[in-house]
């Protein structure tokens, strides 16, 4: 899918993921306005940043919660409920 500015939208391809991953490995996180150009991607900087932070970053946890995490969530919810900040 193309935007009126010529920036690609929609699902990411494996090739785009590889290019983004290599670019962040070479230049580091940050300066996201330069990442699409440096990586050779036809994506906006926000899309690149969000793809990295939510899917490609190595320390992003995948899968279900561990038993101790579930226990902590339940205990905190009993303590705090749905309190508004």
N, C-alpha and C positions, 0 to 999 in steps of 0.2 A: 504494500500500500504506500503511495507517495503523498506527501503533503504539498501544498501549493508552493513551498519554498524548495522543493526537491529533496527534502529529508525523508528518509525511509521510516515508516511506522510499521507497527505490527510485530509479529513473532520474530525473534532473533534466530539466525541460523547458526549451526555449529561453527562455520567459518568465521562469522562475526565474533562469536565468543572467543575463538582462538586469537583473533587479531586484538581484541580488547585485552585479553589476559596477557598477551605478550607485551602490549604497549604499557600496561600498568607495571609489569615486571621490570621493563626497561626504564621507565620514567618515574615510577612511583605514583601513589595516590595524590590527588590534588591537581590544581590547574586544569580542571575538567574542560574548560573552554578550548584547550589545545588537544585533548585526547582524540576527538573524532578525526581531526586532520592528521595527527601523528600516526594513528592506527590505520588510516586509509578507510575509515568507516563513513558511510553516508547516513549518520545518525546525529541527533542533537546531543549536546553535552549532558543535558539532564538524563536523557535515556541511557547514555553510557554510564553515568554515575550510578543511577538506580540499578542497572543491570549488574554492575560490579558489586555494589553494596548488598543487594538482595539475593544474588544467585551465584556469582563467580568468586567472591572473596573466600579464600581458603578456610577461614575460621567460622563461616556461616554454618550453623548446625542444621542438619537435615534429619527428618524422621520424628518419631514420637518423643514424648517426655520420658525421662527415666523415673523409676519409682520414687526416688527421693525428691525429684522436682515436682511430681504430682502431689506428694505429701506437703511440700512447702507451699504450693499454690493453694491447697485446701485450707491449711492452717492460717495463711495470710487472709484468705477470703473470710474465714470465720471471724478473724480478728477485726478486719477493716470493712468488710462487706463491700458495697458499691459506693463508698464514700466519695463525695464530690470534693475536689480540691479548691 
